[in-house]
Structures are given as structure tokens and as C-alpha cells.
Amino acid sequence: FGKPRSTNQGIQVPLVELSTQCEMLRALIQKTAWSMDKYGAFSVSDKVSMCNYWSNRLCCEAADRAMQVHGGMGYSRHKPFEHIYRHHRRYRITEGSEEIQMRRVAGYLFGFMKQQAPKGVIEETAAR
């Protein structure tokens, strides 16, 4: 169109949304890491599951948006987007599907699961 794509509002809005979601995810990851250091790994199992499913979903959403913005060229192998999408889409299945991660979060949220180490595992924070 003779000008940078970034000047188009139809492209700006989705990128602002993705950028905002990335910052929110980054904050959740940092808070989870801090809590893990302070209280032990098993104290934040629900947050780890949240980070796991949301990061892969967000990456796929960003790649999908990039393919859409770049049209047919975005889906070709001339751009990295289709590779990024395929690569990260598999993690939504193999690293514990989104549904499994969400069931874990729901278990903690509604009290069906407890934040504790599995039997036989001694956490460093408890051993100190």
C-alpha cells in the first residue's frame, strides 16, 4: 500500500493486544519464579500450569496473527511464521495438553488438589 504496515490500525490493534498479553504472561512467569524460589516448587504447581498452557497458546496466536497480516506469503516457508506455529502448536499437545493443564489449575482453584510435594519427595525449603 506504499506505507509501512504498522501505520494501519487493523494491524496496530492486534499487535497491541498481543503485546499486552505478553507483558501479562511475563509478569505471571516472574511472579511464579519468585514464589518458587521463596516457597518451593510444589507451592506454585497451579501457576506453572497456567504459564505452560498460556505461553504456548499465546505464541501460536502471535504466529497465526503474523501469517494473517502477511497474507499468502505468511503461510509460505519464506517467512518464519508457519514454522513457529507448527513448532509451538505441538507443545500444546506434548507438554501436557491445554485441557490437562487447565484441569490441574481447576483442581487447585476449586480445592480438589493440594499444593504439596509428591510422596517421597522432600523439598529444599522444607529441609532447611
C-alpha positions in Angstrom: 0.0 0.0 0.0 3.0 2.3 -0.2 3.5 2.8 3.5 4.6 0.7 6.5 2.0 -1.9 7.6 2.4 -0.6 11.2 0.5 2.6 10.2 -2.6 0.5 9.6 -5.0 0.4 12.6 -6.1 -3.1 11.6 -2.6 -4.2 12.3 -1.9 -2.0 15.3 -4.8 -3.2 17.4 -4.0 -6.9 17.3 -0.3 -6.2 17.9 -1.2 -4.0 20.9 -3.4 -6.9 22.3 -0.6 -9.4 21.8 2.0 -7.1 23.4 -0.3 -6.6 26.4 -0.9 -10.3 26.8 2.9 -10.9 26.5 3.6 -8.5 29.3 0.9 -10.1 31.5 2.3 -13.5 30.9 5.8 -12.2 31.6 4.6 -10.8 35.0 2.9 -14.2 35.8 6.1 -16.1 34.9 8.3 -13.7 37.0 5.9 -14.0 40.0 5.8 -17.7 39.7 9.6 -18.0 39.6 9.8 -15.7 42.6 7.3 -17.7 44.5 9.0 -20.9 43.6 12.3 -19.6 44.9 10.7 -18.4 48.1 8.2 -21.1 48.9 9.4 -24.1 46.9 8.5 -25.6 43.5 5.4 -27.5 44.7 3.8 -24.4 46.1 3.1 -23.0 42.7 2.1 -26.0 40.6 -1.1 -24.2 39.6 0.8 -21.2 38.4 3.3 -23.4 36.5 0.3 -25.0 34.7 -1.1 -21.5 33.9 2.3 -20.4 32.5 2.6 -23.6 30.5 -0.7 -23.5 28.7 -0.9 -19.8 28.2 2.6 -19.3 26.8 2.1 -21.9 24.1 -1.3 -20.6 23.2 0.0 -17.0 23.0 2.9 -18.0 20.8 0.6 -19.8 18.4 -1.8 -16.8 18.4 1.0 -14.4 17.6 2.3 -16.7 14.8 -1.3 -17.0 13.4 -1.8 -13.3 13.5 1.6 -12.7 11.7 0.5 -15.2 9.0 -2.8 -13.4 8.6 -1.1 -10.0 8.3 1.4 -11.2 5.7 -1.3 -13.0 3.6 -0.2 -15.9 1.5 3.4 -15.1 2.0 3.0 -15.5 5.8 2.0 -19.2 5.3 4.9 -19.9 3.0 8.3 -21.1 4.0 9.7 -17.7 3.0 8.6 -16.3 6.4 9.3 -18.0 9.8 5.7 -17.8 11.0 4.4 -21.2 9.8 7.4 -22.9 11.3 6.9 -21.1 14.6 3.2 -22.0 14.6 3.9 -25.7 13.8 6.7 -25.9 16.4 4.8 -24.4 19.2 1.5 -26.0 18.3 2.9 -29.4 19.2 3.8 -28.2 22.7 0.1 -27.5 23.3 -0.3 -31.3 23.0 3.0 -33.0 24.1 3.9 -31.0 27.2 0.5 -31.8 28.8 -2.3 -30.6 26.6 -4.0 -27.4 27.4 -7.0 -29.2 28.7 -4.8 -31.2 31.2 -3.1 -28.0 32.3 -6.5 -26.3 32.8 -7.8 -29.3 34.8 -4.8 -29.0 37.1 -5.4 -25.3 37.6 -9.1 -26.0 38.2 -8.2 -28.7 40.7 -6.1 -26.2 42.7 -8.6 -23.4 42.2 -11.6 -25.5 43.5 -9.8 -27.4 46.2 -9.6 -30.8 44.5 -5.8 -30.8 44.6 -3.3 -29.6 47.2 -0.1 -27.7 46.7 2.3 -30.3 48.1 5.3 -32.4 47.0 4.5 -36.0 45.9 5.1 -38.8 48.3 8.8 -39.4 48.8 9.9 -36.0 47.5 11.5 -33.7 50.1 11.5 -30.0 49.1 14.6 -28.0 49.8 12.6 -25.3 51.6 11.1 -27.9 53.9 14.5 -29.5 54.6 16.1 -26.2 55.6 
